[in-house]
Amino acid sequence: MSDVTASTKTNLLSFDRAGLEAWFAERGEQRFRAHQVMKWMYHHQAESFADMTDLGKALRAKLDECAEIRAPEVRLEQQSVDGTCKWLLGLEGGNAIETVYIPEPTRGTLCVSSQVGCALNCTFCSTGAQGFNRNLSSAEIIGQVWRAAKALGNVTHQQRRITNVVMMGMGEPLLNFDNVVRAMSVMRDDLGFGLANKRVTLSTAGMVPMIDQLAEVSDVSLAVSLHAPVDELRDQLVPLNRKYPIAELMAACGRYQAHRPRSNITFEYKLMQGVNDKPEHARALVKLLRRVPSKLNLIPFNPFPGTQYKRSEPEAIAAFQKIVLDGGILAFVRRTRGEDIDAACGQLAGQVVDRTRRSRTIRARLEDQADAA
């Protein structure tokens, strides 16, 4: 499929409310015009200015000349047997990202990507194995929500099917700080998708300075990809830990939680057989998480081609959870969803024009394994 063609028009998905108000003011228009257009874009997923019937014909013609509403295009849509839906969305430059919708009886969660690939190279993650190309623009981030809402029929706040958004897709969101914050602002704006702060979650591998910066400008829920309770093991699984070790990370989490005293930090812990799923790991985790009000998501490892890890046995997962619960920490085992379409946690890969050597190294290892077999 050909690349998405770059446009000289201004993509109005690039703006939050303040930015769109300023854009209209620069063109001699009143700020309420921005409000009208936002409602059409996000409440009705309008693609054409011709559909915006409460705008005058002259303004609609003016917008047609200089602006557009352009979300990433769907290259492939896959539906899991459990109802999970995954979209492969095409970008400029031959890249593509993946976005996942997970339906549940009481909510619908959209998992959104922030980068093309990921620069952090966590050893258990399929996204990291693809290498890295670039940050997504704010339009490409909010455009994923826009595209999913349109596909799902999320036409009004009363018929909302997307009730939660998690920045847990491809990439490290805090390495794309400004664009992610701007997009999350639209997710939470009443003129945008109108989601409550607690229903928008940003997941980080532990960018300590940016956690502090996020606390100053946003009030979204914070999730931390922990995966190990001690530095020696976490250094192996999450290389970022060598720069921001666990003690510094937990201190930053405490500071973030102090900004939101009625909420908990969510810690994500992917369970891998014989690696981090032993009783001593669980007991160390209890001691660690007592430092900050928290809850724990235990995630059975989801395999992908070339990985060295295996999923923990159900008995080991249950024993691990019991130790944590007995230690006074709220712990849930996340149900694996969308595994048959590679949409489960840690499996998102997309199509990355890799600017690193990482994907070539992975491919070479797979070829060696195939030759040996």
N, C-alpha and C positions, 0 to 999 in steps of 0.2 A: 504494500500500500504506500502511496506517495506521502511525503511529509505534509504536515499542515502548513499552508501558505501564510507567510507573515503579511500583516495588514498595516497600512499607514493610518488607519482610523484609530481613534481612542476607544479602547475596550472599557466600557463602563463598569464591568465586573472588577476592575482594578481598584476601585475606590471604596472606602468606608463612607459613612454619612457625611462627615466633615469634609472629606476630600471631594465628594460629588457636589456638595454645596458650593465649594470654592470653584470647582470646574464650571458650574453654571454661572456663578457670579462673574467669572472672567469673560463670559460671553454675553454679559448684560442681562442675564435672566435672574428672576427671583429665586431664593433658596427653596421655596416650597415646590419648585419644579423638580428639584432633586428628590424630594420626598415622594412625589407622584411617580417618578420613574423607578425609584427603589421598590415601591409597592408592586408595580407591574413586573419588574424583574424577578423579585423574590417571592411574592405572594402568589403570582400567577405564572411564573417562569416564561414570561413573554420574550420572544426573540426578535420581534419586529416592532419598530416604533409606530408602524401603521395600526397596530393593535391598541395603542395607548389612546383611547378615544377621548379622555378628558384633557388631552393636550391639543392646542390649536394646530391647524394644518400647517401653518408657517413654521412653527417650532418643530413639528414632526419632520418636515422637509429639511430643516436646518440640521437636525440630529442625523438624518440619513446621510448627509454630506460628510459629516466629520466624526461620527461615532458609530459604535456597534456593540452588540451584546454577544460575546463569543466565548463559549466554554469549550474545553477539550472535547474532541470528537470521539464517539464510541467506535473502537475498532473490533471489539469482541465482547459479547455478553455471555456469561455462563451462569447457569442455575444449578445449585446443589440439590440433592435429594432431600436435604433438611430445610430448604427454603432460602438458604444463603445465596446472595447474588453477587457476582464479581464482574466488574467492568475493566477492560483494558482500554485506556484512553490515550489517544495519539497526541503528541506534541510536536513542535517544530524541531528540526534537526534529526529526525529519525528515532527519537526517543518515545517511550510510552510508559505510563504509570498504571498502577492498579488501585482500585477503590472497591471496598467491600461493604455490603449491606447485610446486617444480621437481624432477622425478624424474631421477635419473642412475643409471648402473649400480651405483655403489658407495655412493651416498648419496641422501638426499632432503632438500632445503632448503626451509624455509618462510620466506617474506618477510613480515614483520609490521609493521603500521602503529602509530604512536605518537601521532598527532594526527589530528583531522578537518581535512584540508587541511594547509597549511603556511604559516607566517608569514614565511619567509625570502625567497621570491620569486626563486629562482634562475631565470635567464631561459630555460634549456633544459629545464625540468621541467614536465610536465603537471600534477603535483600542485600546484605553486606557482601555476599559472594559475587554479586553482579557488578561490583565496583561503583563508581560515582561519576556523574556527569555535571550536574548543576543544581542550584536551588530552583524551586518552583516560584513563579510570580504569585502575587496575591490573587490575581485573576484565575490562575491555574488551580490554586488551592480552593477558593470559594466556588470555582467553576465545577469542581467535583461534586460539591453539595448540590449545586444548581442542576447538574446533569442527572444526578440520582433522584432528586426531587421530581424532576420532569418525567423520568422513566417510571417512577413509582406512583405517580398521580398525587403528589403531595401538594394539592392545589390551593388549599387554604389552611389557616391555623386550626380551624375546627376539624379538618380532615388530615391532620399532619401524620404522616407515617414515619418520618424521621424525627424521633424524639430526643436522640442523643447523638453527639458527634465526638469521636475520639481521634486525636492526632496521634495515631499509632500505626499508620501505614508506612510506606517506604520513607526512610530518611530520619534524621534527628531534627525535630522541629526547632530546637533552640539554636541550631546553627543557621537557621533561616529566620531569625528573630522578627525583624520588622514586617516581613510579608505574612508570617504566621499570625502575628498579633493583629494586623489589619484584617485578615480574613476572619479571625475569631471574633472580632468586633462586629462584623456583618452577621455572623452566625447568631449573635446574641442581641442584635438590634431589633427592636419591634418592627422597624421598616424592612429588616432583613428576614432571617428565619425565626427570630423571636424565641430562641432557646434560653432557658435560665442558665446562669453562670455554672451551677453545679452539674448541668447536663452537657457541658463542653469540657472535655478532658484533654490535657496535653501530657504526653508521655515522653520522658527524657531518660537517656542513659546516664545522666549525671553531670551536665554542664553547670557546675556550681555557680560561677559568676552570673550566668544568664538566669538561673533560678531566682537569684536575688533581684535581678532586673525585672523579671516577669512579675514578681510580687509588687513592684512599684507601679505597674501599668495595667495589670489585669487581675481578675478575680475568678479565673477558671479553676477547675479541679486539677490537681497535680498527681500524676502517676510516675513512679520511678522504676525503671528496669533494673532490679537489683541482682537477682540470680545467684548470689553467693553471699555468705555472711562474714567472710574474712577476706582481707586484701590479697593474700597469696593466691587464692582460688579465683577471686574476681579479676585479678590482673590477667589471668589466662582467658577468661570468658569475655570480659569487657575491657579491652585495652585502654579505654579512656580512664579506667580506675588508676592507672599509673600516674596520671596527671592530677586527678581529683579523687584521692582515696576515700574509703568508706567514712572515716571520721569527719572529713570535710563535707562529704555529701549529706550525712545525717544532720550536721549542724545547719546546713542550708535548708534542709527539709523542715527543721524546727523553726527557722526564721520565716519560711513561707507559711507554715501552719499558724504561726502567731498572727499573721495578717487575716487568717480565716479561722478564728478560734472555735467555731462550731462545726468544723469539718475535719476529716481525717485525710492524711496522705495515703494514697494507695501504692503499695509495693508489689511489683510483679516478679514472680519467681518461677522460672522455667525449669521443670524437673527432668533431669537427664540421668539415665541409669548409671549408677556407680560413680557419678561425677559430683553431684551436689544434693543427693537425695537420701543421705544416711542420717541416722538418728542424731549424731553429733552435729550435723549441719542444722537440723531443726532446733536443737537446744541453743546453739549459737545465735540462730536467727531470733529466737524469743528474747534473748538478752539484748540484742541489737535494737529490735523494734519497740522495746519498752521505753526508749528514749524520746519517742515522739508519738502522739496519737495517730494510730495507723490501722489499716486493714490490709490483708494479704491476699493476693490472687495467686493461687498455685496453678501453673499452666503445664499440662503434660506436653513434653517436647513433640513437635510436629516435624517428621523427617523430610528431607529434600535431597536431590541427587548430589553426591559428593560429600555429604556430611559424615563426620566421624562419630556422631552421638546417636544414642538410642533412647527411646521413651522409657521412663521408669515404669516398673510393673505396677498394676493397680494396688497390690498389697503394700508396696513401698510408699505409694502416694497416700493411701489411707493412714498408714502409720505415721508418716510425716505430718499430715494434717492434725492428727490426734495430739501429737506432742505440742504443736503450736497452739492449738485450742486449749489444751490443759495448762499452757503457760499464760493464758489470758489474752491472747492475740486473736482477733476475729480473722478467720481464714476460710476462703472458699476455693474449691477446685473448679476451675473454669472448664465448662463443657466444650469439647472440641467441635467446632462448626466449620462446614465448608471444606472438609479435608479432601473430598473427592474431586474438587475443582482447584486444589492448591490455594484455598482462600483462608486457611487457618493461620493462627498467630505465628509469625516467623517465616511464612511460606511465600509472601508476596515478592515477586521478582520483576514484573514488567518487562520492558525492553530498554536496556541501558547502553548507550554509546559510551563505553567505559573510557574515562580519561586516566585511569590508573592501570596497573598491571595485574590487579587482583583477579579479574575474571579469567584472564589468560592462564594464570597459575592454576585456578580451579579446573579449567578445561583440560589442561595438561595432566593433572592428577587423575581425572576421570578417564582419560584416554589410556593412561598407564594401568589403571584398574581393569579396564576392558581388555587390554592386551594380556594381562596376567590371567584373566578368567578364561 
